[in-house]
């Protein structure tokens, strides 16, 4: 299923949803992804200043893919 992520909070929601679907605690997910508990918590809570490299690391470890597509502008 594709979900549009326009904000850090949208990414956090997707990560939390996937973690819970996989039956992982926050601590388990952080360990699996190779990040700290605090980082994982901040990420799930939509912290806008999260490091992009670590965000991608978490997404990959949880089996979530990122796609970047050009969008059409309304006046086109």
C-alpha positions, 0 to 999 in steps of 0.5 A: 500500500502506498501512502503519501508522506508530506511531513515528518509526522507522516513518516513517524505514523508509517513507522509506528504502524509497521512496527506494531504490525510486526509485533515489535516493541519500541526497544526491539525495533530500535535494536533491529534498526541499529538506532537508539531508543530515543531516536526511534521514539523521536522519529515515531513522534514526528521529530522534524530534525531527525537525520535523514540517513538514520531515517532511511536506515530505519525504513529499510530495516523495517521493510518500508520502501521510499519512492520519489516521484515528480508531481504535476503542478495544478496549472499544467 
